[in-house]
Structure formats: C-alpha cells, structure tokens
C-alpha cells in the first residue's frame, strides 16, 4: 500500500466517524434501520461492532455525499428541510430514529418525512426494509406531533447512472408502527440474550457480517425471503424471455440469409447488411488428449477460474392422488 493510500484510508475512517457523529453510540439504542432489518444482525452488531474495511466506508461516504447533494438541490429550489432530526419513543426512549429530510408546510402545517437511499440500479418497488424504516420514522413523528397531518416518501438515487426515483404517498400506519416498536423492544431484550434474537433473512443478507454464523444459512435448504422471491421471479421471467428471443432471432437470421446467401453486402436507409462465410476451424479434444497422452496433457493444461452457477426453475406441481 502506498503512502497516499494509507493516508486516505486513515483519513476515510476519521471522516466516517465525523459523518456519523450525530448518531451517537448506536450500541446504546435501537434505531429505525435496526428495526427495519434483521433483529439478530442488529443485536450482534451492537454486541460485536464491525470494523468496516475501506471499501465499505467509501460506500457509506457515498450515501453522505448523496444527502449533501440532494440537500443542495432542495435549497437551490427554495426548500429548506430539516436534516437528521432525532426522535425518541416517549415510553421507550432507547428506541430512536434520525430522519434524513423533514419538510414542514407553513401554510397547511403538514409534515413530510423523506428517507434517502443510494443504490446500484433503481428497484421497481421499494424494499420492505425501506418501507418499515419510514413507518418507524412517521410513527415517532406522529407521537411527537399528535393531530398534525404527516406524509412520507423514499427517494432512491443511483449516483453512477445519474438516476433517481421517488416512492411516495406513504402515511402513518398505527398497526404497522406498533408491530415495529414491538420488534424494537425485542432487539433491546435480546441484547442480554442474543441467542434468542429472531432471524429475518432478506435482501441484505449478502452484505451482513454475521452471515457466517447465522443459523438461517446452516441448513441444506432454507425458505426464500419474499424480496428474494420477487428477484428470482423476475430472473426466471427474463431468462424465459431470452430463450424465446434467441429462438425468434435465429428464425429471422435464417430468413434474411435465405435472401442474402453466404456472400452479400447491401444497405437501405440507415441499415447495412453483410453476410460472409466463416471457414472451418480446429479445436483440441481435451478428453482424448488426456487419455492418449497424459504427460503432454499435464504440460499444456491451463487452469480455468471457477464461477458461481445459478439455476432457477419452476417446480412442477404434482397431481393430487
């Protein structure tokens, strides 16, 4: 590691502390993001705080940078939201939230909570954890300001693609909020008995530092979470569409070649067509080479990197007996 890289990594850690200083000691309270996610992860991360690597810290910094960017855009347009507004539950002060952007209309008195999420690719619908986090925030605001109209939204921003998408029209839901507060209390109680913390597998499991010891992944086969089911269904749909498209493309190719033959050049408007013969080539039958000349095979073989294979298929329903 160069001196510059070492300096940047050290400075990045200090910068990350400064960016998160308004959150205080997260091991002493349960936040809205804790409640929105997996209880076991929240408990274990509080008992065994993770030492994030530079890559993760950069990702966190991207989120803070996005907040400053969006804040600047709001203010350039004449809006002046409050940022990082802290609210605590009146009966359970260890349950808190920090609202990214809080708007207040001077004419109607209405409050609007906006949660900002940075992503790689914009989802078609907000993730369940995002919605739950927003409902905790709106619920705590409703307790703090009873009788005042409250709304909420989630703004997803893909900085790499230069795109954003708002999921709007959320309003407080007392039933859902009470369920989230019960979950928050469960996390608090589980700090004294982490083995009893509930496990909620979800879309963020791949980024969880506690996955290696998580009982949810200890068995041979697990129940697929709802968010992953949605992704798998889309993957299967796209795969089936691709097979259908490949078949259609092959048919169109054959029809065009029936006109052009094997040697052709032509154009029409903005289209150009070239057809040509590709001569035969040779390849080595590695199986036969290994069997007939094992010593030579050992000298010329080259390792190929492995990869992760993903198979998705529909389960055929068995007919009732």
VOBA-1610 file (N, C-alpha, C; in pm, whole numbers, padded with zeros to 5 digits, always signed):
BEGIN
Unk+00084-00120+00000Unk+00000+00000+00000Unk+00088+00124+00000Unk+00060+00217-00089Unk+00138+00340-00098Unk+00108+00431+00021Unk+00195+00532+00040Unk+00175+00626+00149Unk+00044+00702+00132Unk+00012+00735+00006Unk-00113+00808-00019Unk-00233+00722+00015Unk-00230+00595-00026Unk-00341+00505+00004Unk-00358+00487+00155Unk-00245+00472+00224Unk-00251+00456+00371Unk-00309+00581+00436Unk-00266+00697+00386Unk-00319+00823+00440Unk-00469+00835+00415Unk-00510+00804+00290Unk-00652+00816+00254Unk-00739+00723+00337Unk-00691+00600+00359Unk-00770+00505+00438Unk-00785+00553+00582Unk-00677+00605+00640Unk-00684+00657+00777Unk-00778+00777+00784Unk-00764+00866+00686Unk-00850+00985+00682Unk-00995+00948+00656Unk-01016+00843+00576Unk-01152+00797+00546Unk-01222+00750+00672Unk-01148+00679+00758Unk-01206+00631+00883Unk-01245+00749+00973Unk-01158+00851+00975Unk-01188+00968+01057Unk-01308+01043+01000Unk-01313+01052+00868Unk-01425+01119+00802Unk-01557+01046+00829Unk-01551+00912+00828Unk-01671+00833+00855Unk-01722+00857+00997Unk-01629+00870+01092Unk-01669+00899+01231Unk-01738+01035+01239Unk-01681+01133+01168Unk-01741+01268+01169Unk-01880+01267+01107Unk-01895+01193+00996Unk-02025+01187+00928Unk-02132+01122+01013Unk-02091+01030+01100Unk-02187+00954+01181Unk-02194+01003+01325Unk-02126+01114+01355Unk-02120+01161+01494Unk-02258+01197+01549Unk-02347+01244+01460Unk-02482+01284+01505Unk-02564+01164+01551Unk-02522+01043+01515Unk-02596+00922+01554Unk-02561+00877+01695Unk-02452+00929+01751Unk-02412+00890+01886Unk-02365+00746+01892Unk-02369+00689+02011Unk-02328+00550+02033Unk-02444+00458+02000Unk-02441+00395+01884Unk-02554+00314+01838Unk-02572+00186+01917Unk-02474+00151+02000Unk-02488+00031+02082Unk-02580+00054+02201Unk-02615+00182+02228Unk-02698+00214+02344Unk-02845+00233+02310Unk-02878+00227+02182Unk-03019+00244+02145Unk-03051+00163+02020Unk-03179+00150+01992Unk-03225+00079+01873Unk-03280+00182+01775Unk-03221+00189+01656Unk-03264+00286+01557Unk-03366+00229+01461Unk-03422+00317+01380Unk-03524+00275+01283Unk-03467+00175+01183Unk-03341+00194+01144Unk-03280+00100+01049Unk-03257-00036+01112Unk-03229-00039+01245Unk-03216-00166+01317Unk-03349-00241+01314Unk-03457-00169+01342Unk-03589-00230+01347Unk-03632-00279+01209Unk-03594-00204+01106Unk-03636-00239+00970Unk-03567-00364+00918Unk-03452-00398+00976Unk-03374-00513+00928Unk-03391-00636+01014Unk-03288-00718+01013Unk-03289-00845+01087Unk-03253-00820+01233Unk-03336-00866+01329Unk-03306-00846+01472Unk-03172-00907+01513Unk-03142-01026+01463Unk-03016-01090+01502Unk-02897-01005+01458Unk-02903-00954+01336Unk-02794-00870+01287Unk-02779-00746+01374Unk-02892-00681+01409Unk-02887-00561+01492Unk-02824-00591+01627Unk-02864-00703+01688Unk-02812-00739+01820Unk-02663-00770+01813Unk-02623-00854+01719Unk-02482-00895+01708Unk-02393-00777+01674Unk-02440-00686+01589Unk-02359-00570+01553Unk-02341-00473+01669Unk-02437-00472+01762Unk-02423-00387+01881Unk-02330-00451+01984Unk-02337-00583+01994Unk-02251-00653+02089Unk-02110-00671+02036Unk-02099-00685+01904Unk-01968-00703+01841Unk-01956-00605+01724Unk-01932-00477+01752Unk-01926-00375+01646Unk-01827-00415+01537Unk-01871-00397+01413Unk-01790-00437+01299Unk-01686-00330+01265Unk-01565-00377+01233Unk-01459-00287+01187Unk-01464-00285+01034Unk-01528-00183+00979Unk-01553-00180+00836Unk-01423-00156+00758Unk-01414-00222+00642Unk-01298-00201+00556Unk-01318-00073+00474Unk-01212-00033+00402Unk-01216+00092+00328Unk-01326+00093+00221Unk-01348-00022+00158Unk-01449-00031+00053Unk-01587+00000+00108Unk-01619-00057+00226Unk-01749-00032+00288Unk-01761+00113+00333Unk-01654+00166+00390Unk-01657+00306+00435Unk-01678+00402+00318Unk-01618+00369+00202Unk-01641+00451+00083Unk-01787+00447+00041Unk-01848+00328+00055Unk-01990+00314+00021Unk-02075+00401+00115Unk-02040+00401+00245Unk-02111+00485+00340Unk-02093+00633+00304Unk-01970+00669+00266Unk-01943+00808+00230Unk-02024+00851+00109Unk-02048+00755+00018Unk-02131+00786-00098Unk-02272+00826-00053Unk-02323+00759+00048Unk-02455+00793+00100Unk-02459+00932+00160Unk-02355+00966+00237Unk-02348+01101+00295Unk-02334+01207+00187Unk-02255+01175+00084Unk-02238+01270-00027Unk-02370+01292-00099Unk-02448+01184-00114Unk-02579+01196-00180Unk-02672+01284-00099Unk-02667+01272+00034Unk-02751+01355+00120Unk-02717+01503+00100Unk-02587+01534+00098Unk-02546+01674+00079Unk-02587+01724-00059Unk-02575+01637-00159Unk-02614+01675-00295Unk-02763+01706-00303Unk-02845+01616-00250Unk-02990+01636-00256Unk-03031+01757-00174Unk-02964+01777-00060Unk-02994+01894+00022Unk-02965+02022-00055Unk-02853+02024-00125Unk-02819+02141-00205Unk-02921+02167-00315Unk-02971+02059-00376Unk-03072+02072-00481Unk-03202+02129-00424Unk-03243+02078-00307Unk-03365+02128-00243Unk-03352+02278-00216Unk-03239+02318-00161Unk-03223+02458-00121Unk-03210+02549-00244Unk-03151+02496-00351Unk-03144+02574-00475Unk-03284+02598-00530Unk-03376+02505-00501Unk-03513+02520-00548Unk-03603+02594-00452Unk-03547+02638-00338Unk-03626+02717-00243Unk-03681+02641-00125Unk-03650+02511-00113Unk-03696+02433+00001Unk-03587+02426+00108Unk-03629+02429+00234Unk-03532+02428+00345Unk-03568+02318+00446Unk-03546+02192+00410Unk-03581+02084+00503Unk-03486+02078+00622Unk-03537+02026+00734Unk-03452+01994+00847Unk-03382+01861+00818Unk-03259+01848+00864Unk-03184+01725+00837Unk-03149+01652+00966Unk-03148+01520+00956Unk-03109+01432+01067Unk-03183+01467+01196Unk-03315+01476+01185Unk-03398+01509+01301Unk-03411+01384+01389Unk-03370+01397+01514Unk-03375+01283+01607Unk-03506+01283+01685Unk-03571+01167+01689Unk-03693+01149+01766Unk-03681+01022+01850Unk-03737+01024+01970Unk-03735+00908+02058Unk-03876+00871+02097Unk-03898+00742+02123Unk-04029+00698+02169Unk-04051+00747+02312Unk-04168+00804+02342Unk-04191+00860+02477Unk-04187+00756+02588Unk-04227+00632+02557Unk-04228+00526+02659Unk-04103+00441+02657Unk-04039+00433+02541Unk-03917+00352+02527Unk-03810+00440+02463Unk-03747+00526+02544Unk-03652+00624+02489Unk-03531+00561+02420Unk-03508+00430+02443Unk-03396+00363+02375Unk-03428+00335+02229Unk-03554+00357+02191Unk-03594+00341+02050Unk-03597+00480+01986Unk-03512+00498+01884Unk-03497+00630+01823Unk-03498+00621+01671Unk-03506+00736+01609Unk-03487+00744+01464Unk-03418+00875+01431Unk-03356+00879+01313Unk-03295+01001+01262Unk-03349+01021+01120Unk-03432+01123+01104Unk-03498+01149+00976Unk-03400+01222+00883Unk-03382+01168+00764Unk-03289+01230+00668Unk-03332+01372+00633Unk-03457+01385+00586Unk-03510+01516+00548Unk-03652+01530+00602Unk-03677+01638+00673Unk-03810+01664+00727Unk-03859+01800+00678Unk-03971+01796+00604Unk-04029+01917+00549Unk-04151+01957+00630Unk-04174+02088+00642Unk-04292+02138+00712Unk-04353+02252+00632Unk-04480+02233+00593Unk-04550+02336+00517Unk-04602+02444+00611Unk-04562+02569+00586Unk-04606+02679+00671Unk-04754+02711+00651Unk-04807+02675+00535Unk-04949+02705+00507Unk-05043+02600+00566Unk-05013+02472+00545Unk-05103+02367+00593Unk-05057+02306+00725Unk-04931+02327+00763Unk-04879+02267+00885Unk-04839+02121+00868Unk-04854+02071+00745Unk-04825+01929+00719Unk-04675+01902+00723Unk-04641+01786+00781Unk-04502+01740+00784Unk-04483+01628+00683Unk-04366+01628+00621Unk-04333+01522+00525Unk-04195+01466+00556Unk-04190+01334+00577Unk-04066+01264+00606Unk-04011+01205+00477Unk-03884+01230+00448Unk-03824+01171+00330Unk-03698+01094+00368Unk-03696+00967+00334Unk-03580+00880+00357Unk-03504+00866+00226Unk-03372+00890+00230Unk-03289+00882+00111Unk-03212+00751+00108Unk-03213+00683-00008Unk-03140+00558-00024Unk-03054+00566-00150Unk-02926+00534-00137Unk-02839+00525-00255Unk-02831+00380-00299Unk-02841+00356-00429Unk-02848+00221-00481Unk-02763+00205-00606Unk-02739+00081-00643Unk-02682+00047-00773Unk-02797-00013-00855Unk-02863+00070-00931Unk-02982+00026-01001Unk-03106+00059-00920Unk-03206+00113-00985Unk-03329+00153-00916Unk-03429+00038-00917Unk-03480-00002-00800Unk-03579-00111-00796Unk-03714-00064-00848Unk-03796-00161-00892Unk-03930-00127-00939Unk-04020-00084-00824Unk-03994-00139-00706Unk-04073-00108-00587Unk-03977-00095-00469Unk-04014-00018-00366Unk-03924-00002-00252Unk-03910-00133-00175Unk-03792-00158-00122Unk-03772-00278-00042Unk-03852-00269+00087Unk-03891-00384+00137Unk-03973-00387+00258Unk-03902-00318+00375Unk-03771-00337+00386Unk-03697-00275+00496Unk-03701-00123+00486Unk-03698-00069+00363Unk-03708+00076+00345Unk-03843+00126+00396Unk-03948+00055+00359Unk-04083+00096+00398Unk-04099+00089+00550Unk-04049-00018+00611Unk-04060-00033+00756Unk-03985+00078+00828Unk-03867+00113+00778Unk-03789+00220+00839Unk-03866+00352+00832Unk-03927+00379+00717Unk-04004+00502+00701Unk-04123+00505+00797Unk-04189+00391+00816Unk-04305+00387+00905Unk-04265+00408+01051Unk-04147+00362+01090Unk-04098+00391+01225Unk-04080+00541+01241Unk-04021+00605+01141Unk-03997+00749+01147Unk-04128+00828+01152Unk-04223+00792+01064Unk-04351+00863+01062Unk-04427+00840+01192Unk-04418+00718+01244Unk-04489+00686+01369Unk-04435+00764+01487Unk-04302+00775+01497Unk-04243+00852+01607Unk-04275+01001+01591Unk-04278+01049+01467Unk-04315+01189+01444Unk-04460+01213+01483Unk-04547+01118+01454Unk-04688+01131+01489Unk-04707+01137+01641Unk-04626+01059+01715Unk-04633+01065+01861Unk-04582+01198+01913Unk-04484+01255+01843Unk-04425+01382+01885Unk-04515+01499+01850Unk-04592+01485+01741Unk-04679+01594+01695Unk-04819+01539+01666Unk-04893+01503+01770Unk-05026+01444+01751Unk-05123+01540+01682Unk-05205+01485+01595Unk-05307+01564+01528Unk-05258+01641+01407Unk-05130+01634+01377Unk-05073+01707+01263Unk-05067+01612+01143Unk-05112+01655+01024Unk-05103+01568+00905Unk-04958+01536+00870Unk-04933+01407+00842Unk-04797+01360+00815Unk-04797+01272+00691Unk-04698+01290+00607Unk-04678+01204+00491Unk-04533+01163+00483Unk-04505+01071+00392Unk-04367+01024+00380Unk-04337+00973+00241Unk-04207+00970+00208Unk-04164+00918+00079Unk-04022+00865+00092Unk-03984+00785-00008Unk-03849+00730-00017Unk-03791+00774-00151Unk-03674+00835-00146Unk-03607+00877-00269Unk-03485+00788-00290Unk-03490+00705-00395Unk-03378+00617-00430Unk-03293+00688-00535Unk-03162+00692-00512Unk-03071+00763-00603Unk-02960+00669-00647Unk-02941+00658-00777Unk-02829+00583-00834Unk-02730+00686-00888Unk-02627+00715-00809Unk-02531+00818-00848Unk-02452+00778-00972Unk-02421+00649-00986Unk-02343+00603-01101Unk-02418+00625-01232Unk-02549+00594-01230Unk-02629+00608-01351Unk-02686+00748-01367Unk-02679+00828-01260Unk-02738+00962-01266Unk-02889+00957-01273Unk-02949+00867-01195Unk-03095+00849-01197Unk-03149+00851-01054Unk-03275+00890-01043Unk-03342+00881-00913Unk-03489+00845-00933Unk-03549+00797-00826Unk-03688+00755-00833Unk-03751+00772-00695Unk-03870+00834-00692Unk-03939+00857-00565Unk-04054+00758-00549Unk-04063+00702-00430Unk-04177+00619-00390Unk-04253+00701-00287Unk-04372+00746-00325Unk-04442+00849-00248Unk-04574+00798-00191Unk-04647+00893-00130Unk-04783+00874-00080Unk-04793+00780+00040Unk-04688+00773+00122Unk-04696+00695+00246Unk-04755+00781+00356Unk-04836+00720+00440Unk-04893+00786+00557Unk-04876+00694+00677Unk-04878+00750+00798Unk-04859+00667+00917Unk-04961+00554+00926Unk-04912+00438+00969Unk-04997+00320+00988Unk-04974+00271+01130Unk-05071+00294+01217Unk-05050+00266+01360Unk-05029+00118+01387Unk-05099+00032+01312Unk-05084-00112+01334Unk-04941-00156+01299Unk-04893-00110+01185Unk-04757-00145+01143Unk-04655-00083+01237Unk-04679+00041+01278Unk-04586+00108+01369Unk-04575+00034+01502Unk-04690-00006+01558Unk-04688-00079+01685Unk-04611-00211+01671Unk-04627-00276+01556Unk-04554-00401+01532Unk-04403-00374+01525Unk-04365-00262+01465Unk-04223-00227+01456Unk-04166-00194+01595Unk-04247-00128+01678Unk-04200-00096+01813Unk-04183-00225+01895Unk-04272-00320+01879Unk-04256-00450+01946Unk-04126-00517+01901Unk-04096-00504+01773Unk-03972-00561+01720Unk-03851-00489+01780Unk-03862-00357+01795Unk-03754-00281+01858Unk-03731-00322+02001Unk-03839-00346+02075Unk-03826-00391+02214Unk-03764-00531+02220Unk-03799-00613+02124Unk-03740-00747+02118Unk-03588-00737+02099Unk-03544-00644+02014Unk-03400-00624+01993Unk-03334-00579+02124Unk-03399-00487+02197Unk-03345-00441+02324Unk-03331-00556+02423Unk-03437-00638+02435Unk-03433-00750+02529Unk-03326-00852+02489Unk-03308-00869+02358Unk-03216-00971+02309Unk-03069-00932+02327Unk-03044-00808+02363Unk-02905-00768+02390Unk-02850-00844+02511Unk-02941-00889+02599Unk-02899-00968+02715Unk-02904-01118+02687Unk-02967-01157+02578Unk-02975-01299+02540Unk-02974-01309+02388Unk-02859-01283+02327Unk-02851-01277+02180Unk-02893-01405+02110Unk-02884-01518+02180Unk-02924-01645+02117Unk-03073-01650+02090Unk-03150-01562+02154Unk-03295-01560+02134Unk-03339-01458+02029Unk-03245-01386+01971Unk-03282-01285+01871Unk-03339-01351+01747Unk-03450-01297+01700Unk-03516-01353+01581Unk-03430-01330+01457Unk-03447-01418+01361Unk-03372-01410+01236Unk-03468-01379+01123Unk-03436-01278+01045Unk-03520-01240+00931Unk-03433-01233+00806Unk-03417-01345+00734Unk-03338-01341+00611Unk-03400-01244+00511Unk-03315-01172+00441Unk-03367-01074+00344Unk-03263-01039+00240Unk-03292-00936+00166Unk-03209-00900+00051Unk-03070-00849+00090Unk-03053-00808+00216Unk-02924-00755+00260Unk-02836-00861+00326Unk-02880-00987+00325Unk-02800-01092+00388Unk-02661-01104+00326Unk-02652-01076+00197Unk-02523-01086+00128Unk-02421-00986+00177Unk-02467-00880+00246Unk-02376-00777+00297Unk-02358-00787+00448Unk-02418-00887+00511Unk-02418-00898+00657Unk-02290-00964+00707Unk-02224-00900+00801Unk-02101-00955+00858Unk-02129-01073+00949Unk-02255-01094+00988Unk-02292-01203+01078Unk-02341-01327+01003Unk-02338-01324+00872Unk-02392-01435+00794Unk-02319-01567+00822Unk-02189-01559+00843Unk-02110-01681+00862Unk-02154-01766+00979Unk-02213-01704+01081Unk-02259-01778+01200Unk-02411-01780+01211Unk-02479-01736+01106Unk-02626-01726+01112Unk-02691-01863+01094Unk-02778-01903+01187Unk-02847-02032+01177Unk-02933-02045+01052Unk-02976-01931+00995Unk-03061-01937+00876Unk-02990-02000+00758Unk-02856-01994+00757Unk-02779-02048+00645Unk-02702-02173+00684Unk-02739-02232+00798Unk-02668-02351+00846Unk-02722-02479+00784Unk-02847-02479+00737Unk-02907-02600+00680Unk-02878-02617+00533Unk-02923-02729+00478Unk-02903-02758+00336Unk-02995-02674+00248Unk-03112-02640+00299Unk-03210-02567+00219Unk-03289-02475+00310Unk-03310-02349+00267Unk-03381-02253+00350Unk-03501-02199+00275Unk-03592-02140+00350Unk-03709-02075+00292Unk-03664-01943+00229Unk-03704-01919+00105Unk-03660-01798+00035Unk-03742-01678+00082Unk-03677-01570+00127Unk-03750-01449+00170Unk-03830-01388+00056Unk-03932-01310+00091Unk-04023-01254-00008Unk-03951-01165-00109Unk-03859-01080-00061Unk-03788-00990-00153Unk-03705-01068-00254Unk-03646-01178-00210Unk-03565-01260-00300Unk-03655-01336-00396Unk-03773-01375-00351Unk-03869-01443-00440Unk-03903-01353-00558Unk-03919-01225-00529Unk-03952-01129-00635Unk-03839-01122-00737Unk-03714-01116-00687Unk-03599-01110-00777Unk-03586-01239-00858Unk-03608-01353-00792Unk-03598-01482-00861Unk-03705-01493-00969Unk-03826-01446-00937Unk-03934-01450-01036Unk-03899-01365-01158Unk-03841-01247-01135Unk-03801-01161-01246Unk-03688-01225-01326Unk-03594-01288-01256Unk-03481-01355-01323Unk-03533-01467-01413Unk-03626-01545-01360Unk-03683-01655-01438Unk-03760-01601-01559Unk-03836-01494-01536Unk-03913-01434-01646Unk-03820-01383-01756Unk-03712-01315-01717Unk-03617-01262-01816Unk-03545-01376-01888Unk-03512-01484-01814Unk-03443-01597-01875Unk-03531-01664-01979Unk-03658-01681-01944Unk-03751-01742-02039Unk-03772-01651-02161Unk-03778-01520-02137Unk-03791-01426-02249Unk-03669-01431-02339Unk-03550-01447-02277Unk-03426-01453-02354Unk-03425-01576-02445Unk-03469-01689-02390Unk-03474-01812-02472Unk-03570-01795-02589Unk-03684-01732-02560Unk-03782-01708-02666Unk-03727-01611-02771Unk-03656-01508-02725Unk-03598-01410-02817Unk-03487-01473-02901Unk-03405-01556-02835Unk-03297-01623-02909Unk-03354-01709-03022Unk-03464-01777-02995Unk-03528-01861-03095Unk-03583-01775-03209Unk-03644-01662-03172Unk-03701-01573-03273Unk-03591-01510-03358Unk-03480-01469-03291Unk-03366-01410-03364Unk-03307-01510-03462Unk-03296-01635-03420Unk-03241-01738-03508Unk-03329-01756-03632Unk-03461-01753-03613Unk-03554-01766-03725Unk-03542-01650-03822Unk-03532-01527-03767Unk-03517-01410-03851Unk-03385-01413-03929Unk-03281-01459-03860Unk-03149-01469-03926Unk-03157-01563-04047Unk-03221-01678-04028Unk-03232-01775-04137Unk-03312-01719-04255Unk-03417-01642-04224Unk-03497-01582-04332Unk-03416-01479-04410Unk-03337-01398-04338Unk-03254-01297-04405Unk-03147-01365-04491Unk-03084-01472-04436Unk-02979-01543-04510Unk-03034-01613-04634Unk-03162-01650-04629Unk-03221-01712-04747Unk-03226-01614-04864Unk-03226-01485-04833Unk-03223-01382-04936Unk-03079-01346-04974Unk-02995-01324-04870Unk-02860-01274-04897Unk-02765-01382-04948Unk-02787-01506-04906Unk-02689-01609-04935Unk-02569-01592-04844Unk-02457-01656-04878Unk-02341-01655-04790Unk-02242-01542-04819Unk-02259-01472-04931Unk-02173-01359-04964Unk-02260-01244-05011Unk-02269-01139-04925Unk-02362-01031-04960Unk-02323-00903-04887Unk-02340-00791-04954Unk-02327-00659-04894Unk-02438-00571-04950Unk-02507-00501-04863Unk-02615-00415-04909Unk-02654-00315-04802Unk-02732-00212-04840Unk-02776-00113-04743Unk-02913-00059-04785Unk-02982-00002-04687Unk-03111+00065-04711Unk-03131+00165-04599Unk-03140+00293-04636Unk-03151+00400-04536Unk-03036+00390-04437Unk-03068+00364-04309Unk-02965+00357-04205Unk-02924+00213-04175Unk-02965+00118-04257Unk-02933-00022-04234Unk-02825-00069-04329Unk-02739-00154-04279Unk-02638-00218-04363Unk-02635-00367-04331Unk-02626-00448-04434Unk-02625-00593-04417Unk-02498-00649-04481Unk-02428-00733-04406Unk-02311-00805-04458Unk-02324-00951-04420Unk-02314-01037-04516Unk-02317-01182-04492Unk-02189-01240-04549Unk-02125-01328-04475Unk-01999-01388-04521Unk-01980-01524-04458Unk-01900-01607-04526Unk-01871-01741-04476Unk-01756-01734-04375Unk-01771-01804-04267Unk-01664-01821-04169Unk-01610-01962-04187Unk-01484-01972-04222Unk-01425-02102-04253Unk-01418-02194-04133Unk-01400-02322-04159Unk-01389-02420-04050Unk-01264-02395-03968Unk-01268-02436-03844Unk-01153-02421-03755Unk-01132-02551-03678Unk-01023-02558-03608Unk-00990-02679-03533Unk-00986-02651-03385Unk-01015-02752-03309Unk-01007-02742-03164Unk-00950-02873-03112Unk-00906-02873-02988Unk-00845-02992-02929Unk-00947-03061-02839Unk-00964-03189-02858Unk-01050-03270-02771Unk-00968-03302-02646Unk-00991-03225-02540Unk-00910-03239-02420Unk-00925-03378-02356Unk-01044-03435-02368Unk-01065-03568-02310Unk-00980-03673-02378Unk-00979-03671-02511Unk-00899-03768-02586Unk-00750-03744-02565Unk-00709-03616-02558Unk-00568-03585-02535Unk-00522-03636-02399Unk-00604-03616-02298Unk-00568-03660-02163Unk-00555-03811-02157Unk-00645-03881-02229Unk-00643-04027-02227Unk-00526-04083-02307Unk-00496-04026-02424Unk-00392-04081-02511Unk-00252-04034-02472Unk-00242-03907-02429Unk-00111-03851-02396Unk-00117-03775-02263Unk-00130-03848-02153Unk-00146-03783-02022Unk-00030-03691-01985Unk+00093-03726-02024Unk+00207-03643-01991Unk+00202-03509-02066Unk+00167-03517-02193Unk+00154-03395-02273Unk+00039-03308-02219Unk-00070-03373-02185Unk-00186-03301-02132Unk-00148-03224-02006Unk-00068-03292-01920Unk-00025-03227-01797Unk+00061-03105-01821Unk+00135-03105-01933Unk+00225-02994-01964Unk+00151-02875-02027Unk+00044-02902-02099Unk-00023-02795-02173Unk-00153-02748-02108Unk-00201-02819-02009Unk-00329-02779-01948Unk-00314-02644-01877Unk-00423-02571-01872Unk-00426-02439-01809Unk-00549-02430-01719Unk-00527-02384-01596Unk-00637-02373-01501Unk-00737-02267-01546Unk-00863-02296-01527Unk-00969-02200-01559Unk-01039-02161-01429Unk-01058-02033-01409Unk-01120-01986-01285Unk-01262-02039-01272Unk-01299-02071-01149Unk-01435-02117-01124Unk-01533-02001-01124Unk-01659-02032-01113Unk-01761-01929-01111Unk-01880-01981-01032Unk-01968-01890-00999Unk-02088-01928-00924Unk-02201-01957-01021Unk-02255-02076-01013Unk-02363-02115-01102Unk-02498-02092-01033Unk-02590-02038-01108Unk-02725-02014-01056Unk-02826-02085-01143Unk-02903-02174-01082Unk-03009-02245-01153Unk-03144-02208-01093Unk-03232-02159-01175Unk-03368-02124-01132Unk-03466-02197-01221Unk-03558-02269-01160Unk-03655-02347-01239Unk-03789-02348-01167Unk-03892-02368-01243Unk-04025-02378-01184Unk-04046-02519-01130Unk-04106-02528-01013Unk-04137-02659-00955Unk-04270-02707-01011Unk-04267-02823-01070Unk-04390-02877-01125Unk-04478-02934-01015Unk-04601-02887-01013Unk-04693-02935-00909Unk-04737-03077-00939Unk-04732-03159-00836Unk-04774-03299-00853Unk-04926-03308-00851Unk-04978-03389-00938Unk-05123-03409-00944Unk-05173-03475-00815Unk-05287-03432-00768Unk-05343-03490-00645Unk-05378-03635-00668Unk-05350-03717-00567Unk-05377-03862-00578Unk-05526-03888-00577
//
